[in-house]
Every structure is written in C-alpha cells, then in structure tokens.
C-alpha cells in the first residue's frame, strides 16, 4: 500500500484541480453561442459566434446571448463606407460588456473601446468586431444584449 500512496495522492489532487477549474469556468469545453428571439423585426437576424454580419441598407440589429468569459467575434464587409457605428445595449447599465477590439482587413488591432463607437474605416474588406468583458471592471458578464451595427 505504501507504494501506491503517492500515486493515489497525485490522482486525487489532479481530479480536485480539474473540478475546481471547471466549477470556476476556467476550463471552457466548447465555444457555444445561444441566440435568443429577436424583437427588432426590420433589421434583425439570428447569428452565431464567428458569423459575418449581413447588413441590410447598411445596418443591422441583433439580440444576442453571451456566456460569462466568452469572447464573441462578428465580421462585416466594408466596400465603400468611411465609418462604422457599433452599439452594445445590455439589459442593465452595470453589465461588464464592451467592444474589446476592431480588427481591420490588414489585421491591425485597435481597442479596447466602450459600448458605443463611431470608428473610422480606412480600408475596404472584412473587419472583425470582438465583444467581451473588461478584465479589470468587475464580474464576467453573462446575459442578453443587443448589438447594433451601421455603416455610414
């Protein structure tokens, strides 16, 4: 039995660490996105994380759900506009959610930003919008929010 004591202690410690990390959302098993029903009939769509936004008349609005500590990335194509207006509207004003980055077609990364921005577009092509939380602002955000995007 003495010979197996070290192995048993190691296995118990390892299992304890894995359970702790899972409980505290440090281990993310999959990158799921949960869409919710939309109440913006005119320009709303249901999208999944990693989807290109299909802008109708240069704008779109989505009702979305975000898991705690989840980073969501959405894409839009700019052919001729100079500015994109992005607005995040959470259910509560205290929600820790923001536009973390905007990534240009040439892979230049800008940010972080707040919940609202009018951002100058210097290139044509596919831009990325990265939405997440501020790591220094408070608790991770999980819940519903609205994403509004408009090219100007």
N, C-alpha and C positions, 0 to 999 in steps of 0.2 A: 504493500500500500504506500510506503514512503516514496517509492519510485514514481508513482503516479500523482502524488500530491502537487508537485509543481505544474504539471500539465493541467490538472483539474482547476487549480487557482487561475492559471492563464486563460483557460476557456471561459470560466465564469466572469473574469474581468473583461474579456473581449465581448462577450454577449451583453454585459452590463453597459459597456460603452456604446455598442451599436443601438441598443434600446434607448439609451439617453439621447443619442443623436437623432434618431427617428422621432422621438417624442417632441423634441425641440426644433423640428423642421430643418435640421442641418443636412440631413440626407433627403434629397428630393428624388423620388422614384421615377416620376415622369413629369413632363412639362405640359400639363393639361391646361386647357382654356375652356371655361364654361360660359357659353353665350347665354344671354337672357332675352326675354321677349322685348321687342322694341316698341316704343310709343311715338317715335318720330317716323311717321308713315312716308313722308315725301322723299326724304333722302337717306333713310336708314337701310342698313344691310346687316346680316349676321355674318360675323367673320371669326376666324380662328387666329391664334397667335401665329405670326410669321406670314400673314396674308398680305397681298398687295391691295391697297385701298382702291376701289373703283369709284372715282369721283364723278358725280352726275352734275352737270352745269358748274363744274369747278369746286363743288363742295360735297360733304358727306357728314353724317352724324351716326354714331353707333352707341348703343347701350351695351356695356361690357361688364364682365366679372373678372376680378383679379384675385389670385391666391396670395396669401402672405409670402413675402420674399420672392415672388415671381417677377421676372423681368419680361415684359411683352414687347415684341418688335413688330411694327407695321411698316409697309412700304407704300410709296406713292411715286408716280411718274410725273416729272415736270418737263413739258415740251417748250413752253414759251413764257411762263409767268415769272415775275420778279420776287414775289413774296408768298409765303405760306403762313396762314394764321392757324394756330393749333390751340385748342382749349380743352382742358380736362375739368369736368364738373363732377366731383364726388357727391355722394349722398349727404355728407356732413362736411362742414368747413374745416374741421380738425383732422381730416384724413391725411395720412402721410403718403401722398402720391404726387408725382411730378413727371415732367419730361426730363428724363435723365440725359439723353443725347439726341442730336440730329446728325446723321452720317451722310455725307454728300456722295454723289456718284464716284468721285475720285477717292473715296474712303477717308476724307478728312472728318474728324470727330469734333463736334462742338457741344458744349454744355458743361455742367448741368444748368437747367432752367427751372422755372417755376411751373405753374399750371397753365399759364397763358403766355403766348409769344407770337409776335409777328416777325418771322425770320426771313431774312434776305436770301434769295436763291440765286447763286452766281453761276450755276451750271444747269444744263439740260441733262436728263437721265433719271435714274431711280434713286430716291432718297429713302433713308430709314429713320423712323421715329422710334426711340427706345423709351418705354414708360416703365417706371419703377418707383422706388422709395428713396428717401434720403436716409442714409445710414446713421446720421447724427441727429435727426429731427425727432425721433421717437419710435414708437412701436411699429412693426411692419403692418402695412395696410392690406386688409382682405375685405373685399366687398364690391359693390356695384359703382360704376361711374359712367359718365358719358364722354365720348371723345368726339370733338368737332374739328374738322379739317376743311380749310378753304384756301384755294389758290387764287391769288389776286394779280 
